[in-house]
Amino acid sequence: MHREVVQIVKSYEDAINQNRIIGSICEDCETISVPPRAVCKKCWSDKIDFTTVEPQGKLITWTVIHIAPPTYVDKAPYILGIVELLNGERLTGLLRLPEGVEPEFDMEVEAAFEESLEGAQRLRWIPYHK
Ligand SMILES: [Zn+2]
């Protein structure tokens, strides 16, 4: 099905609000993209469907943000991590570590969904609990 970019962004946000991460799956070549895209990154098909992906991965890299944008001022410093999901796709998000735990390369993480001040759920990465 052909989908508009606006609709895709909304579907992604709706899924996060339901504590799920979705990607797009190409109906022609089955390539998955996370976050979802309107057009397949491999074959450029616009026949896109949605699929729920495993909310788990490993930490590829991170950066510590000391100077935050206005809505995050009270949270600085915080860690912004890039996580490689089990399917190889990469997602950026805030990393929440317990007191005294430092980020490490390849650290196993899972998604947590926190309610923001605006009432919407936000994706966070936390250490994976087996
Ligand atoms: Zn494709």
Backbone and ligand atoms as CSV (ligand in chain L), in Angstrom:
chain,resi,resn,atom,element,x,y,z
A,1,MET,N,N,0.847,-1.198,0.000
A,1,MET,CA,C,0.000,0.000,0.000
A,1,MET,C,C,0.884,1.250,0.000
A,2,HIS,N,N,0.505,2.237,-0.813
A,2,HIS,CA,C,1.226,3.507,-0.808
A,2,HIS,C,C,0.823,4.312,0.425
A,3,ARG,N,N,1.805,4.814,1.136
A,3,ARG,CA,C,1.500,5.575,2.346
A,3,ARG,C,C,2.204,6.930,2.312
A,4,GLU,N,N,1.531,7.927,2.880
A,4,GLU,CA,C,2.110,9.268,2.942
A,4,GLU,C,C,3.078,9.353,4.120
A,5,VAL,N,N,4.089,10.207,3.965
A,5,VAL,CA,C,5.101,10.368,5.016
A,5,VAL,C,C,4.455,10.784,6.334
A,6,VAL,N,N,3.497,11.724,6.264
A,6,VAL,CA,C,2.843,12.209,7.483
A,6,VAL,C,C,2.150,11.062,8.213
A,7,GLN,N,N,1.501,10.212,7.426
A,7,GLN,CA,C,0.779,9.068,7.997
A,7,GLN,C,C,1.764,8.084,8.635
A,8,ILE,N,N,2.933,7.947,8.022
A,8,ILE,CA,C,3.939,7.016,8.550
A,8,ILE,C,C,4.497,7.516,9.877
A,9,VAL,N,N,4.795,8.812,9.942
A,9,VAL,CA,C,5.289,9.383,11.196
A,9,VAL,C,C,4.247,9.198,12.294
A,10,LYS,N,N,2.985,9.430,11.957
A,10,LYS,CA,C,1.917,9.288,12.947
A,10,LYS,C,C,1.784,7.821,13.393
A,11,SER,N,N,1.870,6.905,12.462
A,11,SER,CA,C,1.781,5.484,12.817
A,11,SER,C,C,2.920,5.084,13.753
A,12,TYR,N,N,4.115,5.620,13.479
A,12,TYR,CA,C,5.268,5.317,14.321
A,12,TYR,C,C,5.031,5.845,15.734
A,13,GLU,N,N,4.554,7.092,15.822
A,13,GLU,CA,C,4.279,7.684,17.139
A,13,GLU,C,C,3.155,6.949,17.864
A,14,ASP,N,N,2.139,6.549,17.121
A,14,ASP,CA,C,1.036,5.790,17.728
A,14,ASP,C,C,1.555,4.478,18.310
A,15,ALA,N,N,2.454,3.831,17.587
A,15,ALA,CA,C,3.010,2.561,18.060
A,15,ALA,C,C,3.814,2.772,19.344
A,16,ILE,N,N,4.638,3.834,19.372
A,16,ILE,CA,C,5.414,4.144,20.580
A,16,ILE,C,C,4.458,4.363,21.756
A,17,ASN,N,N,3.353,5.021,21.498
A,17,ASN,CA,C,2.355,5.244,22.553
A,17,ASN,C,C,1.732,3.944,23.044
A,18,GLN,N,N,1.821,2.905,22.218
A,18,GLN,CA,C,1.331,1.580,22.628
A,18,GLN,C,C,2.498,0.687,23.048
A,19,ASN,N,N,3.640,1.325,23.362
A,19,ASN,CA,C,4.839,0.604,23.814
A,19,ASN,C,C,5.353,-0.404,22.793
A,20,ARG,N,N,5.313,0.000,21.532
A,20,ARG,CA,C,5.829,-0.858,20.470
A,20,ARG,C,C,6.704,-0.034,19.545
A,21,ILE,N,N,7.692,-0.694,18.944
A,21,ILE,CA,C,8.477,-0.061,17.889
A,21,ILE,C,C,8.067,-0.727,16.577
A,22,ILE,N,N,7.724,0.091,15.603
A,22,ILE,CA,C,7.387,-0.496,14.298
A,22,ILE,C,C,8.388,-0.040,13.249
A,23,GLY,N,N,8.505,-0.849,12.230
A,23,GLY,CA,C,9.271,-0.492,11.049
A,23,GLY,C,C,8.375,-0.638,9.849
A,24,SER,N,N,8.894,-0.221,8.692
A,24,SER,CA,C,8.154,-0.473,7.457
A,24,SER,C,C,8.722,-1.751,6.853
A,25,ILE,N,N,7.856,-2.506,6.214
A,25,ILE,CA,C,8.317,-3.678,5.484
A,25,ILE,C,C,7.843,-3.542,4.043
A,26,CYS,N,N,8.779,-3.730,3.136
A,26,CYS,CA,C,8.491,-3.580,1.709
A,26,CYS,C,C,7.711,-4.800,1.241
A,27,GLU,N,N,6.600,-4.549,0.556
A,27,GLU,CA,C,5.780,-5.675,0.079
A,27,GLU,C,C,6.422,-6.351,-1.130
A,28,ASP,N,N,7.405,-5.693,-1.741
A,28,ASP,CA,C,8.072,-6.299,-2.903
A,28,ASP,C,C,9.299,-7.117,-2.516
A,29,CYS,N,N,10.178,-6.551,-1.650
A,29,CYS,CA,C,11.427,-7.271,-1.355
A,29,CYS,C,C,11.570,-7.601,0.138
A,30,GLU,N,N,10.597,-7.234,0.941
A,30,GLU,CA,C,10.560,-7.571,2.371
A,30,GLU,C,C,11.652,-6.913,3.212
A,31,THR,N,N,12.306,-5.874,2.665
A,31,THR,CA,C,13.289,-5.126,3.453
A,31,THR,C,C,12.566,-4.335,4.545
A,32,ILE,N,N,13.121,-4.411,5.757
A,32,ILE,CA,C,12.533,-3.698,6.890
A,32,ILE,C,C,13.350,-2.442,7.175
A,33,SER,N,N,12.691,-1.330,7.413
A,33,SER,CA,C,13.357,-0.085,7.805
A,33,SER,C,C,12.781,0.400,9.121
A,34,VAL,N,N,13.661,0.797,10.042
A,34,VAL,CA,C,13.244,1.361,11.315
A,34,VAL,C,C,14.021,2.655,11.532
A,35,PRO,N,N,13.372,3.781,11.804
A,35,PRO,CA,C,11.921,3.983,11.755
A,35,PRO,C,C,11.372,3.707,10.348
A,36,PRO,N,N,10.043,3.556,10.248
A,36,PRO,CA,C,9.448,3.240,8.950
A,36,PRO,C,C,9.654,4.339,7.912
A,37,ARG,N,N,9.745,3.940,6.667
A,37,ARG,CA,C,9.933,4.874,5.560
A,37,ARG,C,C,8.791,4.715,4.562
A,38,ALA,N,N,8.555,5.792,3.797
A,38,ALA,CA,C,7.478,5.767,2.797
A,38,ALA,C,C,7.895,4.975,1.560
A,39,VAL,N,N,9.216,4.903,1.348
A,39,VAL,CA,C,9.744,4.235,0.162
A,39,VAL,C,C,10.819,3.260,0.616
A,40,CYS,N,N,10.829,2.070,0.059
A,40,CYS,CA,C,11.820,1.066,0.423
A,40,CYS,C,C,13.228,1.574,0.115
A,41,LYS,N,N,14.148,1.428,1.080
A,41,LYS,CA,C,15.501,1.941,0.873
A,41,LYS,C,C,16.298,1.052,-0.074
A,42,LYS,N,N,15.800,-0.162,-0.325
A,42,LYS,CA,C,16.544,-1.086,-1.173
A,42,LYS,C,C,16.068,-1.044,-2.626
A,43,CYS,N,N,14.747,-1.148,-2.820
A,43,CYS,CA,C,14.241,-1.258,-4.202
A,43,CYS,C,C,13.366,-0.070,-4.591
A,44,TRP,N,N,13.196,0.907,-3.713
A,44,TRP,CA,C,12.441,2.136,-3.974
A,44,TRP,C,C,10.957,1.885,-4.199
A,45,SER,N,N,10.487,0.720,-3.872
A,45,SER,CA,C,9.048,0.470,-3.975
A,45,SER,C,C,8.328,1.325,-2.927
A,46,ASP,N,N,7.111,1.774,-3.260
A,46,ASP,CA,C,6.335,2.500,-2.252
A,46,ASP,C,C,5.208,1.619,-1.716
A,47,LYS,N,N,5.301,0.331,-1.950
A,47,LYS,CA,C,4.328,-0.591,-1.361
A,47,LYS,C,C,4.851,-1.008,0.001
A,48,ILE,N,N,4.350,-0.306,1.007
A,48,ILE,CA,C,4.893,-0.401,2.354
A,48,ILE,C,C,3.821,-0.872,3.322
A,49,ASP,N,N,4.202,-1.799,4.158
A,49,ASP,CA,C,3.328,-2.188,5.257
A,49,ASP,C,C,4.113,-1.987,6.553
A,50,PHE,N,N,3.445,-2.134,7.693
A,50,PHE,CA,C,4.138,-1.963,8.967
A,50,PHE,C,C,4.364,-3.312,9.627
A,51,THR,N,N,5.432,-3.366,10.398
A,51,THR,CA,C,5.723,-4.575,11.149
A,51,THR,C,C,6.298,-4.178,12.510
A,52,THR,N,N,5.933,-4.902,13.543
A,52,THR,CA,C,6.479,-4.635,14.870
A,52,THR,C,C,7.843,-5.303,14.983
A,53,VAL,N,N,8.831,-4.560,15.495
A,53,VAL,CA,C,10.175,-5.125,15.610
A,53,VAL,C,C,10.523,-5.390,17.076
A,54,GLU,N,N,11.484,-6.280,17.289
A,54,GLU,CA,C,11.938,-6.604,18.645
A,54,GLU,C,C,12.527,-5.349,19.285
A,55,PRO,N,N,12.054,-4.969,20.473
A,55,PRO,CA,C,12.525,-3.730,21.107
A,55,PRO,C,C,13.828,-3.953,21.879
A,56,GLN,N,N,14.828,-4.429,21.174
A,56,GLN,CA,C,16.050,-4.874,21.835
A,56,GLN,C,C,17.222,-4.721,20.882
A,57,GLY,N,N,18.413,-4.463,21.441
A,57,GLY,CA,C,19.578,-4.327,20.574
A,57,GLY,C,C,20.834,-4.082,21.385
A,58,LYS,N,N,21.853,-3.562,20.688
A,58,LYS,CA,C,23.090,-3.258,21.397
A,58,LYS,C,C,23.531,-1.839,21.092
A,59,LEU,N,N,24.263,-1.280,22.059
A,59,LEU,CA,C,24.686,0.111,21.970
A,59,LEU,C,C,25.885,0.217,21.024
A,60,ILE,N,N,25.723,0.984,19.956
A,60,ILE,CA,C,26.787,1.159,18.966
A,60,ILE,C,C,27.681,2.313,19.371
A,61,THR,N,N,27.074,3.429,19.702
A,61,THR,CA,C,27.839,4.582,20.161
A,61,THR,C,C,26.909,5.504,20.927
A,62,TRP,N,N,27.474,6.488,21.570
A,62,TRP,CA,C,26.662,7.397,22.366
A,62,TRP,C,C,27.371,8.725,22.512
A,63,THR,N,N,26.626,9.696,22.928
A,63,THR,CA,C,27.205,11.008,23.201
A,63,THR,C,C,26.506,11.569,24.432
A,64,VAL,N,N,27.266,12.246,25.267
A,64,VAL,CA,C,26.686,12.844,26.465
A,64,VAL,C,C,26.321,14.288,26.135
A,65,ILE,N,N,25.056,14.606,26.346
A,65,ILE,CA,C,24.569,15.957,26.041
A,65,ILE,C,C,24.590,16.789,27.322
A,66,HIS,N,N,25.418,17.813,27.320
A,66,HIS,CA,C,25.499,18.674,28.506
A,66,HIS,C,C,24.619,19.906,28.371
A,67,ILE,N,N,24.472,20.361,27.130
A,67,ILE,CA,C,23.640,21.542,26.898
A,67,ILE,C,C,22.400,21.086,26.140
A,68,ALA,N,N,21.294,21.080,26.840
A,68,ALA,CA,C,20.073,20.490,26.298
A,68,ALA,C,C,19.165,21.553,25.688
A,69,PRO,N,N,18.329,21.133,24.728
A,69,PRO,CA,C,17.288,22.044,24.249
A,69,PRO,C,C,16.311,22.345,25.390
A,70,PRO,N,N,15.543,23.451,25.292
A,70,PRO,CA,C,14.711,23.933,26.415
A,70,PRO,C,C,13.861,22.867,27.110
A,71,THR,N,N,13.244,21.955,26.345
A,71,THR,CA,C,12.349,20.987,26.985
A,71,THR,C,C,13.105,19.920,27.781
A,72,TYR,N,N,14.434,19.859,27.593
A,72,TYR,CA,C,15.215,18.824,28.273
A,72,TYR,C,C,16.174,19.401,29.315
A,73,VAL,N,N,16.124,20.718,29.531
A,73,VAL,CA,C,17.100,21.383,30.393
A,73,VAL,C,C,17.251,20.697,31.744
A,74,ASP,N,N,16.124,20.318,32.354
A,74,ASP,CA,C,16.193,19.718,33.685
A,74,ASP,C,C,16.786,18.310,33.659
A,75,LYS,N,N,16.934,17.749,32.467
A,75,LYS,CA,C,17.450,16.380,32.375
A,75,LYS,C,C,18.951,16.337,32.072
A,76,ALA,N,N,19.547,17.447,31.634
A,76,ALA,CA,C,20.961,17.454,31.257
A,76,ALA,C,C,21.836,17.294,32.500
A,77,PRO,N,N,23.004,16.626,32.438
A,77,PRO,CA,C,23.448,15.928,31.229
A,77,PRO,C,C,22.728,14.603,31.046
A,78,TYR,N,N,22.491,14.254,29.802
A,78,TYR,CA,C,21.901,12.948,29.514
A,78,TYR,C,C,22.659,12.293,28.363
A,79,ILE,N,N,22.397,11.028,28.166
A,79,ILE,CA,C,23.145,10.266,27.162
A,79,ILE,C,C,22.228,9.950,25.989
A,80,LEU,N,N,22.696,10.306,24.796
A,80,LEU,CA,C,21.975,9.970,23.581
A,80,LEU,C,C,22.710,8.795,22.943
A,81,GLY,N,N,22.013,7.686,22.788
A,81,GLY,CA,C,22.666,6.485,22.269
A,81,GLY,C,C,22.141,6.099,20.902
A,82,ILE,N,N,23.008,5.464,20.116
A,82,ILE,CA,C,22.562,4.853,18.864
A,82,ILE,C,C,22.581,3.347,19.080
A,83,VAL,N,N,21.426,2.744,18.894
A,83,VAL,CA,C,21.246,1.319,19.182
A,83,VAL,C,C,21.018,0.556,17.881
A,84,GLU,N,N,21.766,-0.515,17.732
A,84,GLU,CA,C,21.520,-1.407,16.597
A,84,GLU,C,C,20.546,-2.478,17.053
A,85,LEU,N,N,19.384,-2.505,16.411
A,85,LEU,CA,C,18.358,-3.480,16.765
A,85,LEU,C,C,18.778,-4.884,16.311
A,86,LEU,N,N,18.056,-5.878,16.762
A,86,LEU,CA,C,18.368,-7.263,16.403
A,86,LEU,C,C,18.315,-7.473,14.887
A,87,ASN,N,N,17.501,-6.671,14.197
A,87,ASN,CA,C,17.401,-6.819,12.738
A,87,ASN,C,C,18.410,-5.949,11.992
A,88,GLY,N,N,19.329,-5.303,12.736
A,88,GLY,CA,C,20.391,-4.533,12.094
A,88,GLY,C,C,20.070,-3.070,11.860
A,89,GLU,N,N,18.815,-2.678,12.043
A,89,GLU,CA,C,18.450,-1.277,11.890
A,89,GLU,C,C,18.931,-0.483,13.096
A,90,ARG,N,N,19.115,0.819,12.907
A,90,ARG,CA,C,19.626,1.647,14.006
A,90,ARG,C,C,18.647,2.730,14.403
A,91,LEU,N,N,18.499,2.883,15.713
A,91,LEU,CA,C,17.597,3.890,16.258
A,91,LEU,C,C,18.326,4.699,17.318
A,92,THR,N,N,18.095,6.001,17.296
A,92,THR,CA,C,18.682,6.886,18.294
A,92,THR,C,C,17.687,7.086,19.424
A,93,GLY,N,N,18.189,7.198,20.626
A,93,GLY,CA,C,17.285,7.489,21.725
A,93,GLY,C,C,18.046,7.785,23.008
A,94,LEU,N,N,17.344,8.308,23.975
A,94,LEU,CA,C,17.953,8.567,25.267
A,94,LEU,C,C,18.279,7.251,25.959
A,95,LEU,N,N,19.457,7.221,26.564
A,95,LEU,CA,C,19.896,6.030,27.275
A,95,LEU,C,C,19.775,6.315,28.775
A,96,ARG,N,N,19.068,5.437,29.468
A,96,ARG,CA,C,18.869,5.583,30.915
A,96,ARG,C,C,19.628,4.479,31.616
A,97,LEU,N,N,20.657,4.863,32.352
A,97,LEU,CA,C,21.454,3.871,33.067
A,97,LEU,C,C,21.294,4.065,34.563
A,98,PRO,N,N,21.321,2.951,35.311
A,98,PRO,CA,C,21.256,3.080,36.771
A,98,PRO,C,C,22.484,3.841,37.274
A,99,GLU,N,N,22.357,4.433,38.428
A,99,GLU,CA,C,23.448,5.132,39.101
A,99,GLU,C,C,24.717,4.272,39.073
A,100,GLY,N,N,25.840,4.848,38.640
A,100,GLY,CA,C,27.115,4.140,38.695
A,100,GLY,C,C,27.406,3.251,37.497
A,101,VAL,N,N,26.438,3.106,36.585
A,101,VAL,CA,C,26.672,2.291,35.394
A,101,VAL,C,C,27.081,3.207,34.246
A,102,GLU,N,N,28.198,2.855,33.606
A,102,GLU,CA,C,28.683,3.642,32.479
A,102,GLU,C,C,28.307,2.949,31.175
A,103,PRO,N,N,28.053,3.725,30.110
A,103,PRO,CA,C,27.772,3.089,28.814
A,103,PRO,C,C,28.997,2.318,28.301
A,104,GLU,N,N,28.755,1.236,27.612
A,104,GLU,CA,C,29.837,0.425,27.025
A,104,GLU,C,C,29.444,0.062,25.602
A,105,PHE,N,N,30.453,-0.085,24.737
A,105,PHE,CA,C,30.182,-0.546,23.382
A,105,PHE,C,C,29.583,-1.948,23.438
A,106,ASP,N,N,28.582,-2.182,22.607
A,106,ASP,CA,C,27.903,-3.483,22.513
A,106,ASP,C,C,27.075,-3.846,23.749
A,107,MET,N,N,26.903,-2.892,24.643
A,107,MET,CA,C,26.039,-3.125,25.809
A,107,MET,C,C,24.639,-3.517,25.310
A,108,GLU,N,N,24.084,-4.572,25.880
A,108,GLU,CA,C,22.736,-4.992,25.470
A,108,GLU,C,C,21.694,-4.094,26.131
A,109,VAL,N,N,20.809,-3.594,25.299
A,109,VAL,CA,C,19.781,-2.684,25.807
A,109,VAL,C,C,18.414,-3.100,25.295
A,110,GLU,N,N,17.407,-2.604,25.970
A,110,GLU,CA,C,16.040,-2.833,25.511
A,110,GLU,C,C,15.274,-1.518,25.617
A,111,ALA,N,N,14.176,-1.465,24.896
A,111,ALA,CA,C,13.375,-0.250,24.900
A,111,ALA,C,C,12.546,-0.169,26.179
A,112,ALA,N,N,12.448,1.031,26.688
A,112,ALA,CA,C,11.511,1.309,27.773
A,112,ALA,C,C,10.674,2.478,27.272
A,113,PHE,N,N,9.467,2.580,27.723
A,113,PHE,CA,C,8.611,3.652,27.227
A,113,PHE,C,C,8.194,4.495,28.421
A,114,GLU,N,N,8.677,5.730,28.416
A,114,GLU,CA,C,8.401,6.633,29.537
A,114,GLU,C,C,7.398,7.678,29.109
A,115,GLU,N,N,6.559,8.051,30.025
A,115,GLU,CA,C,5.607,9.111,29.727
A,115,GLU,C,C,6.320,10.450,29.825
A,116,SER,N,N,6.163,11.274,28.801
A,116,SER,CA,C,6.776,12.594,28.802
A,116,SER,C,C,5.838,13.593,29.474
A,117,LEU,N,N,6.346,14.817,29.649
A,117,LEU,CA,C,5.526,15.866,30.270
A,117,LEU,C,C,4.273,16.148,29.450
A,118,GLU,N,N,4.390,15.954,28.132
A,118,GLU,CA,C,3.243,16.226,27.252
A,118,GLU,C,C,2.228,15.082,27.283
A,119,GLY,N,N,2.534,14.023,28.008
A,119,GLY,CA,C,1.588,12.922,28.128
A,119,GLY,C,C,1.820,11.797,27.133
A,120,ALA,N,N,2.653,12.046,26.139
A,120,ALA,CA,C,2.926,11.006,25.139
A,120,ALA,C,C,4.059,10.112,25.630
A,121,GLN,N,N,4.076,8.886,25.150
A,121,GLN,CA,C,5.162,7.988,25.505
A,121,GLN,C,C,6.405,8.359,24.707
A,122,ARG,N,N,7.557,8.172,25.324
A,122,ARG,CA,C,8.817,8.410,24.648
A,122,ARG,C,C,9.683,7.166,24.763
A,123,LEU,N,N,10.399,6.890,23.689
A,123,LEU,CA,C,11.295,5.739,23.675
A,123,LEU,C,C,12.576,6.033,24.450
A,124,ARG,N,N,12.945,5.132,25.336
A,124,ARG,CA,C,14.211,5.214,26.066
A,124,ARG,C,C,14.918,3.879,25.950
A,125,TRP,N,N,16.227,3.901,26.071
A,125,TRP,CA,C,16.980,2.638,26.099
A,125,TRP,C,C,17.490,2.392,27.507
A,126,ILE,N,N,17.290,1.186,27.987
A,126,ILE,CA,C,17.768,0.808,29.323
A,126,ILE,C,C,18.532,-0.518,29.202
A,127,PRO,N,N,19.400,-0.830,30.198
A,127,PRO,CA,C,20.118,-2.110,30.120
A,127,PRO,C,C,19.131,-3.274,30.013
A,128,TYR,N,N,19.521,-4.251,29.211
A,128,TYR,CA,C,18.646,-5.403,28.968
A,128,TYR,C,C,18.566,-6.284,30.215
A,129,HIS,N,N,17.339,-6.628,30.607
A,129,HIS,CA,C,17.131,-7.522,31.748
A,129,HIS,C,C,16.732,-8.896,31.228
A,130,LYS,N,N,17.583,-9.850,31.462
A,130,LYS,CA,C,17.305,-11.202,30.936
A,130,LYS,C,C,16.207,-11.868,31.724
L,1,ZN,ZN,ZN,11.856,-3.199,-1.370
